[in-house]
Amino acid sequence: MGILSSALINKGHYSRGYNTFHSYLGYKDHLINLDHETLEESYQEILDSFDLYHFHYGTTLSSDFSDLNELKRRNKKMIMHHWGNDVRFHDQARKNNPYVYTEDSPPNETIHDKLTKITAYIKEAIVQDYEVYDYVKNYYEKVHVLPIAIDLQYFHANYPSVLKEKPLILHAPTNPDFKGTYYIEKTLENLKQEYDFEYRRIEKMSHDEVINIYKDADIIIDQVLCGSYGLLSVESMALGKPVIAYIRPDLVSCFPAELPIVNSSPDNLYNQVKALLDNPIQRKKLGIKGREYVEKIHSHNVVVNQLLDIYLNL
């Protein structure tokens, strides 16, 4: 949210991100971090100050969505941005993915009820990829796929050295069950019998601290259950690192052909990590390709132009 706001400001627009979700990651750039009570106190000012309302994660200014009727009455433009577990219907997710973890998603009935209330007023949505797209496509008149955006000025490529004798493998699970941490660490335990490498699990650290640690990594394993890649993958590629994540077979063709992520489910993770440990030159090549991919697809300067097209056609 803050990254999109900063890109909009760079384009000459007035943008503010109001954030009520707080975590140890400590995001703060271009965000007004506040609690629900303070947001409610700012309600009238927010209604009066903006022309367009870009909501995130199935939430709006009011917990009961009563603000949507008022925004519609004022002829304000509105769009909802869904990110994943806010709309990941349990049975639907399992239909295309035997590995998926959905216990952090609300019950199906709750998701359906919320989407029904939102779409009475908001007719278009944004999602980050086609894994999320399927869950909401039948609720909105139009769903736009907008890649995750990052600000590349904070990410300087540090490609893995082909001469490093003891590679460093990193995994940073915000939710270990969702990311498949059990399978990842079990696989790495088995590989330890054959290979000399260092493994670090990064948790409960601020975003700024984590990025500094990523710089030394030779391999980064993101998530091996979901069926798509997330922000950690994007940031890791921006730093010039080879990334391992699971992309659902039916979704591979939905991503750009040059996506350099090493596609690994729990079933083939051992062989995929082994191949990277055996080939330091390939690790560096993937790192270079990853940086190029992020510059082309995920730079906030690129994504903001797509976002503005969506806004202008609402």
C-alpha positions as a printed Julia matrix, in Angstrom:
314×3 Matrix{Float64}:
   0.0     0.0     0.0
   2.79    2.41    0.92
   4.79    1.51   -2.18
   1.82    2.19   -4.46
   1.19    5.49   -2.67
   4.81    6.57   -3.13
   4.65    5.73   -6.85
   1.42    7.72   -7.23
   2.99   10.69   -5.43
   5.99   10.48   -7.8
   3.49   10.79  -10.65
   2.14   14.02   -9.18
  -0.96   12.68   -7.41
  -2.04   13.15   -3.8
  -2.11    9.71   -2.16
  -2.29    8.45    1.42
  -2.22    4.9     2.75
  -4.15    4.34    5.99
  -2.92    1.17    7.69
  -4.63   -0.5    10.67
  -2.76   -3.82   10.42
   0.46   -3.75   12.44
   3.13   -6.45   12.61
   6.77   -6.92   13.55
   7.66   -6.21    9.89
   7.23   -2.53   10.74
   6.21   -1.07    7.38
   6.03    2.72    7.6
   7.01    4.38    4.3
   4.16    6.49    2.87
   1.75    5.02    5.42
  -0.33    6.57    8.16
  -0.25    3.82   10.78
  -3.23    4.07   13.11
  -5.79    1.98   14.98
  -9.44    1.44   14.06
 -10.6     3.99   16.62
  -8.37    6.73   15.19
  -9.47    5.78   11.68
 -13.1     6.26   12.7
 -12.23    9.66   14.18
 -10.72   10.62   10.79
 -13.73    9.26    8.88
 -15.25   12.6     7.85
 -11.91   14.1     6.87
 -11.09   11.04    4.7
 -14.52   11.19    3.03
 -13.96   14.85    2.16
 -10.32   14.61    1.01
 -10.15   12.05   -1.8
 -11.63   11.3    -5.21
 -10.76    7.62   -5.33
 -10.69    4.92   -2.64
  -8.42    1.92   -3.14
  -9.3    -0.54   -0.38
  -7.22   -3.56    0.59
  -7.75   -7.01    2.02
 -11.55   -6.95    2.08
 -11.69   -3.99    4.46
 -13.05   -0.45    4.11
 -13.32    2.59    6.39
 -16.11    0.97    8.45
 -16.16   -2.55    9.86
 -19.77   -2.97    8.67
 -19.09   -1.46    5.19
 -21.57    1.35    5.9
 -19.09    3.84    4.39
 -19.61    2.32    0.93
 -23.15    3.62    0.66
 -21.98    7.13    1.55
 -19.09    6.95   -0.94
 -21.47    5.81   -3.65
 -23.86    8.65   -2.8
 -20.95   11.07   -3.3
 -20.06    9.44   -6.65
 -16.58    8.48   -5.46
 -14.55    5.92   -7.4
 -13.83    2.71   -5.46
 -11.82   -0.45   -6.02
 -10.97   -3.42   -3.76
  -7.56   -5.1    -3.68
  -7.57   -8.74   -2.55
  -4.32  -10.41   -1.54
  -4.95  -14.09   -0.9
  -6.08  -15.51    2.41
  -8.79  -12.85    2.69
 -10.62  -14.64   -0.17
  -9.05  -18.11   -0.47
 -12.07  -20.42   -0.37
 -10.91  -23.66    1.26
 -12.51  -26.25   -1.0
 -11.79  -24.29   -4.18
  -8.11  -23.9    -3.25
  -7.71  -27.65   -2.66
  -9.32  -28.5    -6.01
  -6.26  -27.3    -7.95
  -3.59  -27.73   -5.3
  -3.05  -30.77   -3.05
  -0.46  -28.9    -0.96
  -2.31  -25.66   -0.16
  -2.74  -24.49    3.45
  -5.91  -22.45    4.04
  -6.33  -22.51    7.82
  -5.46  -18.79    7.99
  -8.46  -17.97    5.76
 -11.93  -17.28    7.21
 -14.7   -19.87    6.75
 -16.17  -20.03    3.22
 -19.47  -18.52    4.43
 -17.67  -15.52    5.95
 -15.72  -14.86    2.74
 -18.88  -15.15    0.64
 -20.86  -12.85    2.94
 -18.14  -10.2     2.93
 -17.7   -10.3    -0.85
 -21.45  -10.02   -1.34
 -21.61   -6.9     0.84
 -18.58   -5.31   -0.83
 -19.68   -5.98   -4.4
 -23.06   -4.37   -3.84
 -21.08   -1.11   -4.12
 -17.61   -1.91   -5.51
 -17.73   -3.39   -9.01
 -14.04   -3.86   -9.79
 -11.17   -5.53   -7.95
  -7.4    -5.94   -8.15
  -5.46   -9.12   -7.41
  -1.74   -9.82   -7.55
  -1.93  -12.95   -9.73
  -4.19  -15.63  -11.18
  -4.03  -17.78   -8.05
  -6.13  -15.14   -6.28
  -8.11  -14.22   -9.41
 -10.22  -17.39   -9.43
 -11.62  -16.8    -5.94
 -13.15  -13.42   -6.79
 -13.82  -13.45  -10.54
 -17.5   -14.38  -10.13
 -18.19  -11.62   -7.59
 -16.95   -8.54   -9.45
 -17.82   -7.16  -12.87
 -14.12   -6.83  -13.6
 -10.96   -8.15  -11.91
  -7.55   -6.69  -12.8
  -4.28   -8.58  -12.28
  -1.65   -6.12  -11.03
   1.81   -7.46  -10.08
   3.24   -6.89   -6.6
   5.17   -3.6    -6.63
   8.48   -2.82   -4.95
  10.69    0.26   -4.92
  13.98   -0.86   -6.45
  15.99    2.03   -5.02
  16.09    0.06   -1.74
  17.27   -3.18   -3.37
  20.81   -3.45   -4.73
  21.68   -6.7    -6.47
  24.32   -8.82   -4.75
  24.62  -11.93   -6.9
  25.77  -15.22   -5.33
  29.5   -15.81   -5.63
  30.41  -18.83   -7.76
  33.45  -19.33   -5.51
  31.6   -19.61   -2.19
  32.38  -22.94   -0.55
  29.58  -22.93    2.04
  26.36  -21.52    0.52
  23.81  -19.77    2.74
  20.18  -20.81    2.35
  17.52  -18.5     3.81
  13.83  -19.0     4.54
  11.68  -16.27    6.14
   8.24  -17.57    7.14
   5.73  -14.99    8.33
   3.4   -18.02    8.68
   5.34  -21.34    8.75
   2.23  -23.45    8.08
   1.31  -21.41    5.01
   4.86  -21.28    3.66
   5.52  -25.01    4.11
   8.39  -24.5     6.56
   8.11  -28.08    7.87
   8.75  -29.55    4.4
  11.53  -27.07    3.69
  13.42  -27.76    6.89
  12.93  -31.53    6.62
  14.38  -31.42    3.09
  17.35  -29.32    4.21
  18.02  -31.74    7.1
  18.28  -34.58    4.57
  20.53  -32.55    2.29
  22.85  -31.81    5.23
  23.92  -35.46    5.05
  25.52  -34.75    1.67
  26.28  -31.04    1.49
  28.04  -28.4     3.53
  25.78  -25.33    3.66
  24.44  -22.89    6.24
  20.7   -22.54    6.81
  19.03  -19.59    8.52
  15.36  -19.23    9.34
  14.47  -15.54    9.59
  11.58  -14.65   11.91
  10.23  -11.82   14.05
  12.49   -9.2    12.51
  11.63   -5.87   10.93
  11.53   -5.61    7.16
  14.67   -3.42    7.08
  16.65   -5.94    9.17
  15.55   -8.84    6.99
  16.59   -7.16    3.73
  20.11   -6.67    5.12
  20.38  -10.4     5.9
  19.03  -11.45    2.48
  22.0    -9.77    0.83
  24.37  -12.55    1.93
  22.13  -15.42    0.78
  23.0   -17.82   -2.04
  19.56  -19.46   -2.22
  16.24  -18.18   -0.87
  13.29  -20.51   -0.37
   9.97  -18.67   -0.22
   6.79  -20.8    -0.16
   6.22  -24.34   -1.42
   2.49  -24.86   -0.78
   0.48  -21.87   -2.02
   0.91  -22.3    -5.77
   2.18  -18.8    -6.5
   5.02  -16.54   -5.4
   4.81  -13.67   -2.94
   6.59  -10.52   -1.83
   9.6   -12.39   -0.41
  10.23  -13.92   -3.84
  10.02  -10.51   -5.53
  12.37   -8.85   -3.04
  14.8   -11.77   -3.21
  14.93  -11.62   -7.01
  15.48   -7.85   -6.77
  18.54   -8.61   -4.62
  19.85  -10.94   -7.32
  19.11  -14.21   -5.53
  17.89  -17.52   -6.98
  14.42  -18.17   -5.57
  12.56  -21.41   -4.9
   8.75  -21.36   -4.74
   5.87  -23.54   -5.88
   3.9   -22.37   -8.94
   0.77  -24.41   -9.65
   1.19  -26.24  -12.98
  -2.1   -24.83  -14.32
  -0.9   -21.27  -13.55
   2.63  -21.43  -15.02
   1.45  -20.13  -18.4
  -0.28  -17.17  -16.7
   3.06  -15.69  -15.65
   5.6   -14.12  -18.02
   7.64  -16.79  -19.8
  10.9   -15.41  -18.4
   9.91  -15.96  -14.73
  13.16  -17.42  -13.3
  11.75  -18.96  -10.09
  12.8   -22.58   -9.46
   9.4   -24.3    -9.31
   9.37  -26.68   -6.33
   6.61  -28.49   -4.46
   7.28  -30.58   -1.34
   7.59  -33.61   -3.66
  10.52  -32.36   -5.73
  12.09  -29.81   -3.35
  15.01  -32.09   -2.47
  16.09  -32.43   -6.11
  15.6   -28.75   -6.88
  17.71  -27.54   -3.92
  20.3   -30.23   -4.67
  20.6   -29.0    -8.27
  21.3   -25.46   -7.06
  23.83  -26.63   -4.48
  25.61  -28.57   -7.22
  25.74  -25.6    -9.61
  27.0   -22.24   -8.29
  27.12  -20.84  -11.84
  23.4   -21.55  -12.23
  22.72  -19.81   -8.91
  24.36  -16.65  -10.23
  22.59  -16.9   -13.6
  19.21  -17.19  -11.91
  20.09  -14.23   -9.69
  20.83  -12.08  -12.74
  17.63  -13.2   -14.48
  15.63  -12.53  -11.33
  16.84   -8.94  -11.08
  16.0    -8.34  -14.75
  12.55   -9.87  -14.27
  11.73   -7.64  -11.29
  12.91   -4.52  -13.11
  10.57   -5.37  -15.97
   7.52   -6.68  -14.07
   7.55   -5.55  -10.43
   9.21   -2.12  -10.31
   6.73    0.33   -8.78
   7.54    2.74  -11.63
   6.19    0.13  -14.06
   3.27   -1.09  -11.94
   1.99    2.43  -11.21
   1.27    3.04  -14.91
  -0.9    -0.07  -14.98
  -2.6     1.07  -11.76
  -3.37    4.5   -13.22
  -4.91    2.86  -16.29
  -7.17    0.87  -13.98
  -8.12    4.01  -12.0
  -8.86    6.07  -15.12
 -11.22    3.44  -16.49
 -13.23    2.85  -13.31
